[in-house]
Amino acid sequence: MGLEVSSYISGLTPSWPVSGDPKNQGDDHIRLLKGVLQGTFPNATKPIYFPAALGLTTNQVLNTGHQNCEFLCSTAAGAYTITLPTLTAADAGWRTSVMKYSLDANFVNVVPAAGVINSQAGGTALIRVGQVGKTATFTWSGSAWFCTKDGGLIGETVNFDGNGLPPGYITLDGSAFDPTAFCELYAMLGTNVLRDKRGRVDAGVDNGATGRLANGFGASGNGAVGGLDYHYQTVNEMPAHRHVAGIYDPTHAHGVNQIPYWTTNNGVGVGGGGVFGAAGTTSISIQAAATGVRVNSDGGLDTTYAVGGGAFFTVVQPTIVTQKIVRAC
C-alpha cells in the first residue's frame, strides 16, 4: 500500500502500515512520522507538559515538571505557601495556576524562589490567593515572574449585600492592615490604613470641575471626606422673607386747654372733652398724645409671630445600606 500523506498527527492513519507492505517502505514511514511531529510541535525545544490538576493542602515547592499544572487548594486546615521553581531563560513561557476552593478565611501564599512577582500592584515579594474560585496564573518570561488574577483590581471597593466577609476582602472601616501580608493592597493604596466608608456614599474625584464638590464641600481630592447627615439652619442661610403680624390699636384721648366761658348771643360749642369758646376764639390748643398703636403677637407686644421649632433637618438622600469592602488579594 502506498505511503500516506500528512502534515500533522491528526492526519495519520493508525492502522497503517498494513500487514504485507514491503519492508523497504519502513524508512518512508519513519521519515513521515518525523515530519509530522516537527510540523505539529514546531518549537518543541524542551519537554511539553499537558494540562493537569493537582489537589494541595500543604506547603509545596514546584519544579519544572509542574508546568501547565493547576493547583486546586484547600486551606481548611490553615494557610500555607507554594514556592515557584528556579528557572532559566530557556524556560520562558513556563506557567502554572493556583485556585482556592475551600470556604474559609485562610490564604495560599505564592512566593518566588528569589526576587519578586510582578502584578497589577508592581513587584511584590508574595502573591496571596484568598478569593474562592478565582484563579491566579504565574508565568515565567525568561527573566521574571508575572501574575494575573481573575476578577477586578486589588484595592477596588465592592458593595457586598451578604452577611459576614467573603475570603480575600477587608471591611473599609478605617482600620490598619498588615502591609507585609497584604503587600499587593499596600502597593496599590500607598498606605496600610483603609478608608472609613461606614455610613458614607462614594463620589468621583472632581479634578476641579466647576460647580461640583469643590463648591461648598471643602475638599475634593482622592480620599477627601465631608458632608453631613443633618444640619441646623442659620439665619444667613434663609431667604429674605416677612412674617404676618397682628395690629393692636388701643383707644386714647386728647386733652384741651380750657378757655373762660362767657355768654354771648353766639352759641357755645362743647367737644373733645373740653369746652370751646365762641366762634373766632384763637386761644384753644390740643395737648400732644401718642396714637397707642402697637404690634401684638403671641410673643408679646412689638414682636412678630414666632414660627419653627429649631430642629435640624436631614440631608441624606434615599439610601439603602450595604457593606463596603475592599479586594485585598
KOLLUM-750833 format. One line per 8 residues: their letters; for each residue x, y, z of N, C-alpha, C. Coordinates in steps of 0.2 Angstrom, whole numbers. Example, Ala and Ser with C-alpha at 12.3 -4.5 7.8 and 13.67 -1.06 7.14 Angstrom:
BEGIN
AS> 66/-28/39/62/-22/39/66/-16/39 ~ 64/-11/35/68/-5/36/64/0/39 $
//
This chain:
BEGIN
MGLEVSSY> 4/-6/0/0/0/0/4/6/0 ~ 2/11/-4/6/17/-4/7/21/3 ~ 12/25/3/13/29/9/8/35/10 ~ 5/35/16/0/40/17/3/47/17 ~ -1/52/16/2/59/16/-2/63/22 ~ 3/66/26/0/70/32/5/75/34 ~ 3/81/37/7/86/40/7/86/47 ~ 1/84/50/0/84/57/-2/77/60 $
ISGLTPSW> -1/76/66/-3/70/69/-10/68/68 ~ -15/73/67/-22/71/66/-23/68/59 ~ -18/69/55/-19/66/48/-16/59/47 ~ -13/56/52/-10/50/52/-16/44/52 ~ -15/39/49/-20/33/49/-17/28/54 ~ -20/27/60/-17/22/65/-16/15/62 ~ -20/13/57/-19/6/55/-14/5/50 ~ -11/10/48/-5/10/43/2/10/46 $
PVSGDPKN> 7/6/44/6/2/38/3/-5/39 ~ 0/-7/34/-4/-14/35/1/-19/34 ~ -1/-25/36/2/-31/35/3/-33/28 ~ 9/-34/26/10/-36/19/14/-30/15 ~ 14/-24/18/18/-19/15/25/-21/14 ~ 28/-19/9/36/-20/9/40/-17/14 ~ 44/-21/17/48/-19/22/52/-12/20 ~ 54/-12/14/58/-6/12/54/0/12 $
QGDDHIRL> 48/0/14/44/6/15/44/9/22 ~ 47/5/26/48/7/33/52/13/34 ~ 57/14/30/61/21/30/56/27/29 ~ 52/26/24/47/31/22/42/33/28 ~ 40/28/31/36/29/37/39/33/42 ~ 45/31/44/49/34/49/50/42/47 ~ 52/43/41/53/50/39/46/54/39 ~ 41/50/37/34/54/38/33/55/45 $
LKGVLQGT> 34/51/50/32/52/57/37/58/59 ~ 43/58/58/47/64/60/44/71/57 ~ 43/71/51/40/77/48/33/79/51 ~ 29/74/53/23/76/56/24/78/63 ~ 28/75/67/30/78/74/33/85/74 ~ 37/86/69/40/93/69/35/98/66 ~ 31/96/62/25/100/60/20/102/65 ~ 19/97/69/14/98/75/17/102/81 $
FPNATKPI> 23/100/82/27/104/88/33/108/85 ~ 32/113/81/37/116/78/43/120/82 ~ 41/121/88/45/125/93/47/121/99 ~ 46/114/98/47/110/104/55/109/105 ~ 57/113/109/64/113/111/65/110/118 ~ 60/109/122/60/106/129/54/102/130 ~ 54/99/136/48/94/137/41/98/137 ~ 36/95/134/30/98/134/25/94/139 $
YFPAALGL> 22/98/144/18/96/149/11/97/148 ~ 7/93/147/0/94/146/-4/96/152 ~ -9/100/151/-13/102/157/-15/97/162 ~ -14/98/169/-16/93/174/-18/97/180 ~ -22/94/184/-25/97/190/-22/93/196 ~ -20/96/201/-17/93/207/-20/96/213 ~ -23/92/218/-25/95/224/-19/96/229 ~ -20/101/233/-15/103/238/-18/106/244 $
TTNQVLNT> -15/104/250/-17/106/256/-11/108/261 ~ -5/108/258/1/110/262/6/113/258 ~ 11/115/261/17/118/258/19/114/252 ~ 21/118/246/23/114/240/29/118/237 ~ 34/115/235/40/118/231/39/115/224 ~ 38/120/219/37/117/212/43/116/209 ~ 43/112/204/49/111/199/46/111/192 ~ 51/111/187/49/112/180/44/107/178 $
GHQNCEFL> 43/101/181/38/96/179/31/99/181 ~ 30/104/185/23/106/186/21/111/181 ~ 24/112/176/22/116/170/15/114/168 ~ 11/119/167/4/119/165/-1/115/170 ~ 1/115/176/-2/112/181/-7/117/185 ~ -13/115/186/-17/119/190/-18/116/197 ~ -16/120/202/-16/118/209/-23/120/212 ~ -27/115/214/-33/116/217/-32/115/225 $
CSTAAGAY> -33/121/228/-30/122/235/-36/122/240 ~ -35/118/245/-40/119/251/-35/121/257 ~ -38/127/260/-34/130/266/-39/129/272 ~ -43/124/272/-47/122/278/-43/121/284 ~ -37/118/283/-33/116/289/-28/122/291 ~ -28/127/287/-23/133/288/-20/135/282 ~ -17/141/283/-13/144/277/-7/140/276 ~ -4/141/269/2/138/268/5/141/262 $
TITLPTLT> 11/139/260/15/143/254/17/138/249 ~ 16/141/243/18/137/236/24/141/234 ~ 30/138/233/36/141/231/37/140/223 ~ 38/145/219/39/144/212/46/141/211 ~ 47/138/205/53/135/204/59/140/202 ~ 65/138/202/70/142/199/71/140/192 ~ 70/145/187/70/144/180/75/148/177 ~ 77/146/170/82/150/166/78/153/160 $
AADAGWRT> 82/156/156/79/159/150/76/154/145 ~ 79/148/145/77/143/141/70/141/143 ~ 67/142/149/61/140/152/55/145/150 ~ 57/150/146/52/156/145/45/153/143 ~ 40/155/146/33/153/144/31/147/149 ~ 35/145/154/33/141/159/27/144/163 ~ 22/140/165/16/143/168/13/138/172 ~ 10/140/178/6/136/182/0/141/185 $
SVMKYSLD> -5/138/188/-10/142/191/-12/139/198 ~ -15/143/202/-17/142/209/-24/144/210 ~ -29/140/212/-36/142/214/-38/139/220 ~ -40/143/225/-43/141/231/-50/139/231 ~ -52/133/234/-59/131/233/-63/130/240 ~ -59/130/245/-62/130/252/-65/136/255 ~ -70/136/258/-74/142/260/-72/143/267 ~ -66/146/268/-63/149/274/-59/155/273 $
ANFVNVVP> -57/158/278/-53/164/278/-46/164/277 ~ -43/158/276/-36/157/276/-33/158/269 ~ -27/159/268/-24/160/261/-19/155/259 ~ -18/155/252/-12/152/250/-7/158/248 ~ -1/157/250/4/162/249/9/159/243 ~ 9/163/238/14/161/232/20/165/232 ~ 26/162/233/32/166/233/37/163/227 ~ 41/168/225/47/165/220/52/163/224 $
AAGVINSQ> 56/159/221/62/156/224/67/162/226 ~ 67/167/222/71/173/223/68/179/219 ~ 69/185/221/66/191/218/59/192/220 ~ 55/195/215/48/197/216/44/194/211 ~ 37/195/212/32/193/207/29/199/204 ~ 29/200/198/26/207/195/18/205/194 ~ 14/210/196/7/210/195/4/217/194 ~ -2/218/194/-5/224/194/-3/229/199 $
AGGTALIR> 0/227/205/2/231/210/10/232/210 ~ 13/230/204/20/231/204/24/224/206 ~ 30/225/208/34/219/210/33/218/218 ~ 31/212/220/30/211/227/33/204/229 ~ 34/204/235/38/198/237/34/191/238 ~ 27/192/238/22/187/238/16/189/235 ~ 12/184/232/5/185/230/1/181/234 ~ -4/184/237/-9/180/241/-15/178/237 $
VGQVGKTA> -17/171/237/-23/169/234/-28/167/239 ~ -33/171/240/-38/171/245/-45/170/243 ~ -47/173/237/-54/173/235/-55/166/232 ~ -61/164/234/-64/157/232/-66/157/225 ~ -63/152/221/-65/151/214/-61/156/209 ~ -57/160/212/-53/164/207/-46/162/206 ~ -44/161/200/-38/158/198/-32/164/197 ~ -26/162/200/-20/166/199/-16/162/195 $
TFTWSGSA> -14/165/189/-9/162/185/-2/165/185 ~ 3/161/186/10/163/186/14/161/180 ~ 17/166/177/21/165/170/28/167/171 ~ 32/163/169/39/165/169/41/167/162 ~ 44/174/161/45/177/155/52/175/152 ~ 56/171/156/63/170/154/68/174/159 ~ 65/179/162/69/183/167/65/185/173 ~ 59/185/173/55/187/178/48/184/179 $
WFCTKDGG> 45/184/185/38/181/186/33/186/185 ~ 27/184/182/22/188/181/15/185/184 ~ 11/188/187/5/185/190/-1/189/187 ~ -6/185/184/-13/188/183/-18/185/187 ~ -23/188/189/-29/186/193/-35/187/190 ~ -40/182/191/-47/183/189/-50/189/193 ~ -55/192/191/-59/197/195/-56/204/193 ~ -58/208/198/-56/215/197/-50/217/200 $
LIGETVNF> -49/224/201/-42/226/204/-42/225/211 ~ -35/224/213/-34/224/220/-35/232/222 ~ -38/232/228/-40/239/231/-46/242/228 ~ -50/239/224/-56/242/222/-62/240/228 ~ -66/245/228/-72/245/233/-77/240/230 ~ -80/236/234/-86/232/232/-91/233/237 ~ -97/234/234/-103/234/238/-106/226/239 ~ -106/224/245/-107/217/247/-114/217/251 $
DGNGLPPG> -119/213/248/-125/213/251/-126/207/256 ~ -121/203/256/-121/197/261/-119/199/268 ~ -120/194/272/-118/195/279/-111/192/280 ~ -107/194/285/-100/192/285/-96/195/280 ~ -90/192/279/-85/195/275/-82/189/270 ~ -83/190/264/-80/185/259/-73/184/260 ~ -70/178/259/-62/177/259/-59/182/254 ~ -53/185/256/-50/189/251/-52/196/251 $
YITLDGSA> -56/198/256/-58/205/256/-58/208/264 ~ -57/214/264/-57/218/271/-62/223/271 ~ -65/224/277/-70/229/278/-67/236/278 ~ -70/241/275/-67/248/274/-70/251/280 ~ -66/251/286/-69/254/292/-63/258/295 ~ -58/260/291/-53/265/294/-48/261/298 ~ -48/255/298/-43/251/302/-36/250/298 ~ -31/248/301/-25/247/298/-24/239/296 $
FDPTAFCE> -20/237/291/-19/230/289/-12/229/289 ~ -10/223/289/-3/221/289/0/222/282 ~ 4/227/281/7/228/274/11/223/271 ~ 14/218/275/18/213/273/14/207/270 ~ 9/206/274/4/200/272/0/202/266 ~ -2/208/266/-6/211/260/-2/216/256 ~ 4/214/254/8/218/250/6/221/244 ~ 1/217/240/-2/220/234/-6/226/236 $
LYAMLGTN> -10/225/241/-15/230/243/-11/236/245 ~ -6/235/249/-2/241/251/1/244/245 ~ 4/241/240/7/244/235/2/248/231 ~ -4/245/230/-10/249/226/-12/255/230 ~ -13/255/237/-15/261/240/-10/266/242 ~ -4/263/243/1/268/246/1/269/253 ~ -3/265/257/-4/266/264/-7/259/266 ~ -6/258/273/-9/252/276/-15/254/280 $
VLRDKRGR> -18/260/279/-24/262/283/-29/262/278 ~ -35/259/279/-40/258/275/-45/265/276 ~ -48/266/270/-53/272/271/-59/269/275 ~ -62/274/279/-68/273/283/-74/275/279 ~ -77/270/276/-83/271/272/-89/269/275 ~ -89/268/282/-95/267/286/-100/273/286 ~ -106/271/283/-111/277/283/-110/282/278 ~ -106/281/273/-104/286/268/-105/283/261 $
VDAGVDNG> -107/288/257/-108/286/249/-101/288/246 ~ -100/285/240/-94/287/236/-96/293/231 ~ -91/297/230/-92/302/224/-85/302/220 ~ -86/303/214/-80/304/210/-75/310/211 ~ -69/309/211/-64/315/211/-66/320/206 ~ -67/326/208/-70/331/203/-64/334/199 ~ -58/334/201/-52/337/197/-54/344/196 ~ -57/348/200/-58/355/199/-64/356/195 $
ATGRLANG> -68/352/193/-74/353/189/-78/358/192 ~ -80/363/189/-84/369/191/-91/367/194 ~ -93/369/200/-99/368/202/-101/361/205 ~ -95/358/207/-96/351/210/-93/351/217 ~ -90/346/219/-88/345/226/-84/351/229 ~ -80/354/225/-75/360/227/-80/365/229 ~ -86/366/227/-90/372/229/-94/370/235 ~ -92/372/241/-96/371/247/-94/365/251 $
FGASGNGA> -90/360/247/-89/354/251/-83/354/255 ~ -78/358/252/-72/360/256/-66/356/254 ~ -67/350/251/-61/346/249/-64/341/243 ~ -59/340/238/-62/336/233/-56/331/230 ~ -51/330/234/-45/325/232/-47/318/233 ~ -44/313/231/-45/306/232/-44/305/239 ~ -49/302/242/-49/301/250/-52/306/254 ~ -54/312/251/-57/318/255/-63/316/258 $
VGGLDYHY> -65/318/264/-71/317/267/-75/323/268 ~ -82/323/268/-86/329/270/-93/327/270 ~ -97/332/270/-104/331/270/-107/330/277 ~ -114/331/278/-117/330/284/-123/326/283 ~ -125/322/288/-132/318/288/-137/323/291 ~ -136/328/294/-141/333/297/-138/340/297 ~ -142/345/298/-139/352/298/-144/356/302 ~ -142/361/306/-146/366/309/-145/372/305 $
QTVNEMPA> -151/375/302/-150/380/298/-149/387/301 ~ -145/391/299/-143/398/301/-148/403/298 ~ -148/409/301/-152/414/299/-149/417/292 ~ -142/417/291/-140/419/285/-141/414/279 ~ -143/408/280/-145/403/275/-152/403/273 ~ -156/407/277/-163/408/275/-164/414/270 ~ -169/413/265/-170/418/260/-174/424/264 ~ -173/430/261/-176/436/264/-184/435/264 $
HRHVAGIY> -187/436/270/-194/435/270/-198/439/275 ~ -204/439/276/-208/443/281/-213/439/284 ~ -214/441/290/-219/437/294/-226/441/295 ~ -231/438/295/-238/442/297/-238/444/304 ~ -240/450/305/-240/452/312/-247/455/313 ~ -251/454/319/-257/457/321/-256/464/323 ~ -261/468/322/-260/475/324/-265/476/330 ~ -263/479/335/-267/481/341/-267/488/342 $
DPTHAHGV> -273/491/342/-274/499/342/-278/501/348 ~ -275/502/354/-279/504/360/-282/511/359 ~ -288/512/362/-291/519/362/-286/524/366 ~ -287/530/364/-283/535/368/-287/542/367 ~ -286/547/371/-289/553/372/-285/559/371 ~ -287/564/369/-283/571/369/-286/576/374 ~ -282/579/377/-285/584/382/-284/591/379 ~ -288/596/381/-288/603/379/-287/608/384 $
NQIPYWTT> -284/613/383/-284/619/387/-290/623/387 ~ -293/623/393/-300/626/394/-299/634/393 ~ -304/637/390/-304/645/390/-310/647/394 ~ -309/653/396/-315/655/401/-322/655/397 ~ -327/653/400/-333/653/397/-337/659/398 ~ -340/662/393/-344/668/393/-350/667/389 ~ -355/671/390/-361/670/387/-362/676/382 ~ -363/674/376/-365/679/371/-370/677/367 $
NNGVGVGG> -372/681/362/-378/679/358/-375/673/353 ~ -369/672/353/-366/667/349/-367/660/353 ~ -367/655/349/-368/649/353/-362/646/356 ~ -363/642/361/-357/639/364/-356/632/362 ~ -350/630/359/-348/623/357/-345/619/362 ~ -346/613/363/-343/608/368/-340/602/364 ~ -334/600/364/-332/594/361/-325/592/363 ~ -323/586/361/-316/584/363/-314/583/370 $
GGVFGAAG> -320/583/374/-319/583/381/-318/589/385 ~ -318/595/381/-317/601/384/-322/606/381 ~ -322/612/384/-327/617/382/-324/622/377 ~ -327/623/372/-324/628/367/-327/634/368 ~ -324/639/366/-326/646/366/-331/648/360 ~ -332/654/360/-336/657/354/-332/656/348 ~ -336/657/343/-333/657/336/-328/663/335 ~ -322/661/333/-317/666/332/-312/666/337 $
TTSISIQA> -313/662/342/-308/662/348/-302/658/345 ~ -296/661/347/-290/658/344/-285/655/350 ~ -287/655/356/-283/653/361/-283/646/363 ~ -287/642/359/-288/635/360/-282/631/358 ~ -279/626/362/-274/621/360/-275/614/362 ~ -273/609/358/-274/602/359/-267/599/362 ~ -267/596/367/-261/593/370/-259/587/366 ~ -252/586/365/-249/581/361/-250/574/364 $
AATGVRVN> -252/569/360/-253/562/363/-251/557/358 ~ -248/551/360/-246/546/356/-252/542/353 ~ -252/539/347/-258/535/345/-259/529/349 ~ -254/526/352/-255/520/355/-256/514/351 ~ -254/514/344/-254/508/340/-248/504/342 ~ -249/498/343/-244/493/345/-244/486/340 ~ -239/483/339/-239/476/336/-240/471/341 ~ -245/467/341/-246/462/346/-246/455/343 $
SDGGLDTT> -242/450/346/-242/443/343/-242/439/349 ~ -241/432/348/-241/428/353/-234/428/357 ~ -230/432/354/-223/433/358/-223/439/362 ~ -229/442/362/-229/448/366/-230/455/362 ~ -230/460/365/-231/467/361/-224/468/357 ~ -225/471/351/-220/473/347/-215/468/345 ~ -218/462/344/-214/456/341/-219/453/336 ~ -216/450/331/-220/446/326/-221/439/329 $
YAVGGGAF> -225/436/325/-227/429/327/-221/424/327 ~ -220/420/332/-214/415/331/-216/409/328 ~ -212/407/323/-213/400/320/-207/396/320 ~ -208/390/319/-202/385/319/-200/382/326 ~ -197/376/325/-195/373/332/-188/372/333 ~ -184/375/328/-177/375/329/-173/368/328 ~ -177/363/326/-174/356/325/-170/356/319 ~ -166/351/318/-161/350/312/-166/347/307 $
FTVVQPTI> -163/347/301/-166/344/295/-161/339/292 ~ -163/333/289/-159/328/287/-157/330/280 ~ -151/328/278/-148/330/271/-146/323/268 ~ -149/318/270/-147/311/267/-152/309/261 ~ -149/308/256/-154/306/250/-157/299/252 ~ -162/297/248/-164/290/249/-159/285/248 ~ -158/280/253/-152/276/254/-154/269/256 ~ -150/265/253/-150/258/255/-143/256/258 $
VTQKIVRA> -143/253/263/-136/251/267/-134/244/264 ~ -127/244/263/-124/238/261/-117/238/264 ~ -113/233/264/-106/233/266/-102/236/261 ~ -97/240/263/-92/242/259/-85/238/261 ~ -83/234/256/-77/230/257/-72/232/251 ~ -66/230/253/-61/231/248/-57/224/246 ~ -56/223/239/-52/217/237/-45/218/240 ~ -43/213/244/-36/213/247/-31/209/244 $
C> -33/204/240/-29/199/237/-32/196/231 $
//
